């Protein structure tokens, strides 16, 4: 048993959960007291190994796989007898996907029928399952969808989103969602929100069942690969699932609060500078009133003025929303933060965040801000428009922070306007969410703009984002 718990902790570390040797020892001691009862065993591992609420998702996933008798026939007999903890065992239900699997002669769905309305029975079944919300029927439908893939291949592990897409084609997912949206006009908002929640749960279950099939077919290496992808600190932003995006937003909110608090209260004792007379007199009491060692006034770090230019075109949308959340969380702690968004022209959005929740602020940006003329990124034209409309917000105390991938869609670069902006400010920092090896490829002109920046950072995951922001602020 001890070796299995140690292996379990090692796998959690690969998923980004920090676990010390002391915590593993505490876990083993606690298990010796509570035994291997299903509920006590789960709670003991959770209490001793998980310190962050955001880690429970990956903990539950690994617990579900690692102690499932279907995958762990060599493990202890006590663990084999446990039923599934996360999802109920599926039983024969009254609904399923299409009986005829498109592309079965190749062992894989081809995409036939997606959005075409050719499988009316499958669409009706899908809609009925979501409306009734029966967990067994949902699980049965998902299981049959995964089985429609036929033999699991290594490609399914490499590109799980594509495998999920093929399952959705088989289940007529898109047509089912379309029918639910039509039916939503005849129900109240609570019912519609319930349907949406069930769709999210069903998609989560679909990923879970697909991962389960991949691990069963490909073994331990597949499990480790899946767990590495759960490490939110190192996972590229563009690879995040909807549930992972929610977890990242929580982490960014905590990080921003910690950073802002540190900036507000941190102070540093000076060894030179302006003498603090009252402190010097108090210190002289120890030497008979002779001020042998003067005391200096404490230095407080200046809080920077920041102007943020954030690209919100489709290629960097998720990353930009994370950065807007970060700016929103700390902007009240600074002397001055002014935020701008753009696709091919800039618009100031600072006021959209004032006295509003972050979700409402971002929603208003997309609904009301005027940041696009053509729907294609054009950094050169954006710099021209910024100089014409907002150049007065720049000064020698300002840090100009630009967030974007520098993909200009082959438009004219207008380096002269960008250089003009850079000369006006204290510092220019560019955050690019693309891997460095993709810079200057195709329509990227990162090196051209980078010549005028003080610092340019690759910033494509949470770990890099935290390091960069600490350096900036």
C-alpha positions in Angstrom: 0.0 0.0 0.0 2.8 2.5 0.9 4.4 2.1 -2.6 1.0 2.8 -4.3 0.5 6.0 -2.2 4.0 7.2 -3.1 3.3 6.5 -6.8 0.0 8.4 -6.5 1.8 11.4 -5.0 4.4 11.3 -7.7 1.7 11.4 -10.4 0.0 14.3 -8.6 3.3 16.2 -8.7 3.5 15.7 -12.5 0.1 17.4 -12.7 1.4 20.5 -10.9 0.2 19.7 -7.3 3.0 20.5 -4.8 3.3 17.7 -2.3 6.1 17.5 0.3 7.6 14.3 1.8 6.1 15.3 5.1 2.6 15.4 3.7 3.0 12.0 2.2 4.2 10.7 5.6 1.2 12.3 7.3 -1.0 10.6 4.7 0.4 7.2 5.4 0.1 7.6 9.2 -3.5 8.8 8.8 -4.4 5.8 6.6 -3.0 3.4 9.2 -5.6 4.8 11.6 -8.7 5.1 9.4 -8.2 2.0 7.2 -9.3 1.6 3.5 -13.0 2.3 3.8 -13.9 4.0 0.5 -15.1 7.3 1.9 -12.4 7.6 4.6 -9.7 6.6 2.2 -10.7 9.4 -0.3 -11.1 12.0 2.4 -7.8 11.1 4.0 -5.8 11.5 0.8 -7.6 14.7 0.0 -7.0 16.3 3.4 -3.3 15.4 3.6 -2.2 15.9 0.0 -4.4 18.8 -1.4 -3.8 22.3 -0.1 -5.3 24.4 -2.9 -9.0 24.2 -3.9 -8.1 24.5 -7.5 -6.2 21.2 -7.3 -9.2 19.1 -6.4 -10.1 18.7 -10.1 -6.9 16.9 -11.0 -6.9 15.0 -7.7 -10.4 13.6 -8.4 -9.4 12.7 -11.9 -6.3 10.8 -10.9 -8.1 9.2 -8.0 -10.8 8.0 -10.4 -8.3 6.5 -12.8 -5.6 5.3 -10.4 -7.9 3.3 -8.1 -10.4 2.1 -10.7 -10.3 -1.7 -10.8 -10.7 -1.6 -14.6 -7.2 -0.2 -14.9 -5.5 -1.5 -11.7 -6.0 -5.2 -11.7 -2.6 -5.7 -10.0 -3.4 -3.5 -7.1 -4.9 -4.4 -3.7 -8.1 -6.4 -3.5 -9.6 -3.9 -1.2 -9.3 -1.2 -3.8 -10.6 -3.4 -6.5 -13.9 -3.7 -4.8 -14.6 0.1 -4.8 -17.3 1.4 -7.1 -16.6 4.5 -9.2 -16.3 7.6 -7.2 -17.0 10.3 -9.8 -19.5 8.9 -12.3 -22.1 6.1 -11.8 -21.7 2.8 -13.6 -23.7 2.9 -16.8 -26.5 0.5 -17.4 -28.6 -0.2 -20.5 -30.6 2.9 -21.2 -33.4 3.9 -23.5 -31.4 6.3 -25.6 -28.2 6.2 -27.6 -26.5 7.8 -30.5 -27.0 6.8 -34.1 -27.0 3.0 -34.6 -25.2 3.5 -37.9 -21.7 4.8 -37.4 -20.4 6.9 -40.3 -17.0 5.7 -41.6 -17.0 2.4 -39.8 -15.2 0.8 -42.7 -12.2 2.8 -41.7 -12.8 2.3 -38.0 -13.4 6.0 -37.4 -16.2 8.6 -37.9 -15.6 10.9 -40.9 -17.6 13.8 -39.8 -20.6 12.9 -42.0 -23.9 14.3 -40.7 -22.5 17.2 -38.6 -25.1 19.9 -38.7 -26.9 18.3 -41.7 -29.9 17.1 -39.8 -29.7 13.6 -41.4 -30.0 11.6 -38.1 -33.3 12.9 -36.7 -33.6 10.1 -34.2 -30.1 10.8 -32.8 -30.9 14.5 -32.5 -34.2 13.8 -30.7 -32.5 11.4 -28.3 -29.8 13.9 -27.6 -32.3 16.7 -26.9 -34.4 14.3 -24.7 -31.4 13.2 -22.6 -30.4 16.8 -21.9 -34.0 17.8 -21.0 -34.5 14.9 -18.6 -31.0 15.0 -17.2 -30.9 11.4 -16.2 -27.2 10.7 -15.3 -27.4 7.0 -16.4 -28.7 8.0 -19.8 -26.1 10.7 -20.2 -23.4 8.3 -19.3 -24.7 5.6 -21.6 -24.9 8.0 -24.6 -21.3 9.3 -23.9 -20.0 5.8 -23.6 -21.5 4.7 -26.9 -20.1 7.9 -28.5 -16.6 7.0 -27.4 -17.1 3.4 -28.6 -17.9 4.8 -32.0 -14.2 5.8 -32.4 -13.3 2.1 -32.7 -9.8 1.3 -31.8 -8.0 4.0 -29.8 -4.9 5.3 -31.4 -1.9 7.4 -30.3 -3.3 10.3 -32.4 -6.3 10.4 -30.0 -3.9 11.1 -27.2 -2.0 13.7 -29.1 -5.1 15.6 -30.3 -7.9 14.8 -27.9 -10.0 17.7 -29.1 -10.2 16.2 -32.6 -11.3 12.8 -31.1 -14.0 14.7 -29.0 -15.1 16.4 -32.2 -15.6 13.1 -33.9 -17.6 11.8 -31.0 -19.8 14.9 -31.1 -20.4 14.3 -34.8 -21.6 10.8 -34.1 -23.9 12.0 -31.3 -25.3 14.8 -33.6 -24.2 17.2 -30.8 -24.3 20.4 -32.8 -27.8 19.8 -34.2 -29.0 18.8 -30.7 -27.7 22.1 -29.2 -29.3 24.0 -32.1 -32.7 22.3 -31.3 -32.3 23.1 -27.6 -31.6 26.8 -28.5 -34.9 26.9 -30.5 -36.8 25.2 -27.7 -35.4 27.7 -25.1 -37.8 30.3 -26.4 -40.6 28.4 -24.9 -39.1 27.9 -21.4 -38.0 30.2 -18.6 -34.4 31.2 -18.1 -33.9 28.8 -15.2 -34.7 25.8 -17.4 -32.4 27.1 -20.1 -29.5 27.6 -17.7 -30.1 24.0 -16.4 -29.8 22.7 -19.9 -26.6 24.6 -20.4 -25.2 23.2 -17.2 -26.0 19.6 -18.3 -24.3 20.2 -21.6 -21.1 21.3 -19.8 -21.3 18.3 -17.5 -21.8 16.0 -20.5 -18.8 17.4 -22.3 -16.7 17.0 -19.2 -17.9 13.4 -19.0 -17.1 12.9 -22.6 -13.5 14.0 -22.0 -13.3 11.7 -19.0 -14.6 8.7 -20.8 -12.2 9.3 -23.7 -9.3 9.7 -21.4 -10.4 6.4 -19.7 -10.4 4.6 -23.1 -7.0 6.1 -24.0 -5.4 5.0 -20.7 -6.9 1.5 -21.0 -5.5 1.1 -24.5 -2.2 2.9 -24.2 -1.3 2.3 -20.6 0.7 4.2 -17.9 2.5 6.6 -20.3 -0.9 7.8 -21.5 -2.0 8.5 -17.9 1.2 10.5 -17.2 0.7 12.5 -20.5 -2.9 13.3 -19.5 -1.8 14.4 -16.0 1.0 16.7 -17.4 -1.7 18.4 -19.4 -3.6 19.1 -16.2 -0.6 21.2 -14.9 -2.3 24.6 -15.3 0.9 26.4 -14.5 2.7 25.0 -17.6 -0.2 24.5 -20.0 -0.3 26.8 -23.0 -3.3 29.2 -22.8 -4.5 28.2 -26.3 -4.8 24.6 -25.1 -7.1 25.3 -22.2 -10.5 23.7 -22.0 -13.5 25.7 -20.7 -13.1 24.3 -17.2 -9.4 25.0 -17.1 -10.0 28.6 -18.2 -12.2 29.0 -15.1 -9.5 27.6 -12.9 -6.9 29.9 -14.5 -9.1 32.9 -13.9 -9.3 32.0 -10.2 -5.5 31.7 -10.0 -5.0 35.0 -11.7 -7.4 36.7 -9.3 -5.5 35.4 -6.3 -2.1 36.2 -7.8 -3.2 39.8 -8.6 -4.6 40.3 -5.1 -1.3 39.1 -3.6 0.8 41.2 -5.9 -1.3 44.3 -5.3 -1.2 43.8 -1.5 2.6 43.4 -1.6 3.0 46.6 -3.6 0.8 48.6 -1.3 2.4 47.7 2.0 6.0 46.8 1.2 8.6 49.3 2.5 12.4 49.3 2.7 14.7 50.7 5.3 17.2 53.1 3.8 20.9 53.2 4.6 21.3 56.6 3.1 19.3 59.5 1.8 17.1 61.9 3.9 17.7 61.9 7.6 14.7 61.1 9.8 15.3 63.5 12.8 12.7 62.1 15.3 14.1 58.6 14.8 17.7 59.8 15.1 16.9 61.6 18.4 15.3 58.4 19.8 18.2 56.3 18.8 20.6 58.8 20.4 19.1 58.1 23.8 21.1 54.8 24.0 24.3 56.8 23.6 23.6 59.6 26.1 22.0 61.9 23.6 24.9 61.8 21.1 23.6 61.0 17.6 26.3 58.6 16.7 24.3 56.7 14.1 21.7 58.7 12.1 18.4 57.2 11.1 17.1 57.7 7.6 13.5 57.8 6.3 12.1 54.6 5.0 11.7 54.3 1.2 8.4 53.3 -0.3 8.5 51.8 -3.8 6.8 54.0 -6.4 3.7 52.5 -7.9 4.1 52.7 -11.7 1.9 54.4 -14.2 0.9 51.8 -16.8 -0.7 52.1 -20.2 -1.9 48.7 -21.5 -2.5 48.0 -25.2 -4.2 44.6 -25.5 -4.8 42.8 -28.8 -8.2 41.0 -28.5 -8.3 39.5 -32.0 -9.3 35.8 -32.2 -5.8 34.4 -32.2 -5.0 35.8 -28.7 -8.5 36.3 -27.2 -8.1 33.9 -24.3 -4.7 35.3 -23.3 -5.9 38.9 -23.6 -8.9 38.2 -21.3 -6.5 36.8 -18.7 -4.4 39.9 -18.9 -7.5 42.2 -18.7 -8.5 40.3 -15.6 -5.0 40.9 -14.1 -5.2 44.6 -14.9 -8.7 44.9 -13.5 -7.6 43.2 -10.2 -4.7 45.6 -9.5 -5.5 48.8 -11.3 -7.0 50.5 -8.2 -3.7 49.9 -6.3 -1.6 52.0 -8.8 -1.4 55.7 -9.3 -2.7 55.3 -12.9 -3.6 52.4 -15.1 -5.1 53.1 -18.5 -6.3 50.2 -20.6 -6.8 50.0 -24.4 -7.9 47.2 -26.6 -7.5 46.8 -30.3 -7.8 44.7 -33.4 -6.9 47.3 -36.0 -7.7 50.5 -34.1 -7.5 51.3 -30.3 -10.2 52.2 -27.9 -9.9 53.1 -24.3 -11.7 50.7 -21.9 -10.5 51.9 -18.5 -13.9 53.0 -17.5 -15.5 49.7 -18.4 -13.9 48.1 -15.4 -14.8 50.8 -12.8 -17.5 49.8 -10.3 -18.2 46.6 -12.3 -17.5 42.9 -11.9 -14.8 41.6 -14.3 -17.2 39.5 -16.3 -19.5 42.5 -16.9 -16.5 44.7 -17.8 -15.2 42.3 -20.4 -18.7 41.8 -21.8 -19.1 45.5 -22.2 -15.8 45.8 -24.0 -16.9 43.3 -26.6 -20.4 44.9 -26.9 -19.6 48.6 -26.8 -15.9 49.3 -27.5 -14.9 50.3 -31.0 -11.7 48.3 -31.5 -12.1 46.9 -35.0 -12.7 48.3 -38.5 -11.9 45.3 -40.6 -11.8 42.3 -38.1 -8.2 41.7 -39.1 -5.2 42.6 -36.9 -3.3 45.7 -38.2 -0.7 46.8 -35.7 0.7 49.5 -38.0 -2.7 51.2 -38.4 -3.4 50.8 -34.7 -0.2 52.7 -33.8 -1.1 55.5 -36.2 -4.6 55.8 -34.6 -3.2 55.7 -31.1 -0.7 58.5 -31.9 -3.6 60.6 -33.3 -6.1 60.0 -30.5 -4.3 59.1 -27.3 -0.7 60.2 -27.6 -1.2 62.6 -24.6 -1.6 59.6 -22.1 2.1 58.8 -22.6 4.8 60.4 -20.6 8.3 59.7 -19.1 6.7 58.1 -16.0 4.7 55.6 -18.0 5.4 52.0 -18.7 3.8 51.0 -22.0 2.7 47.3 -21.9 1.7 45.7 -25.2 0.0 42.4 -25.3 -0.3 40.6 -28.6 1.2 38.2 -31.1 2.5 40.9 -33.6 0.7 39.1 -36.5 0.0 42.0 -38.8 -1.8 40.1 -41.7 0.8 41.4 -44.1 -0.2 45.1 -43.6 2.3 47.9 -43.5 4.2 47.9 -40.3 4.6 51.7 -39.6 7.6 51.2 -37.4 8.0 55.0 -37.2 4.8 55.5 -35.3 5.6 52.8 -32.8 9.1 54.3 -32.3 7.5 57.6 -31.7 5.4 56.1 -28.9 8.5 54.3 -27.4 10.5 57.5 -27.2 7.8 59.2 -25.2 7.6 56.6 -22.3 9.9 55.4 -19.6 9.8 51.7 -20.6 8.2 49.5 -23.3 7.4 45.9 -22.5 5.8 43.4 -25.0 4.2 40.2 -24.0 3.7 37.6 -26.8 1.6 34.5 -26.1 3.1 32.6 -29.0 6.2 30.3 -28.7 9.4 32.0 -29.6 10.0 29.7 -32.5 6.8 31.0 -34.1 8.0 34.6 -34.0 8.7 36.1 -37.5 7.0 33.2 -39.2 4.3 33.9 -41.8 2.8 37.3 -41.0 4.5 37.7 -37.6 6.8 40.8 -37.3 7.8 40.5 -33.7 11.5 41.1 -34.2 10.7 44.4 -36.1 8.7 45.8 -33.2 11.0 44.2 -30.6 13.9 46.4 -31.7 12.1 49.4 -30.1 11.1 47.6 -26.8 13.0 47.5 -23.6 11.9 44.0 -22.9 10.1 41.3 -24.9 8.8 38.2 -23.2 7.3 34.9 -24.3 4.2 34.6 -22.1 2.1 31.6 -23.1 1.3 29.9 -19.7 0.5 30.9 -16.1 4.0 30.2 -14.8 5.6 32.5 -17.4 2.9 35.1 -16.7 3.6 35.2 -13.0 7.3 35.6 -13.6 6.8 38.3 -16.2 4.4 40.4 -14.1 6.7 40.3 -11.1 9.5 41.6 -13.2 7.3 44.3 -14.6 5.8 45.5 -11.3 
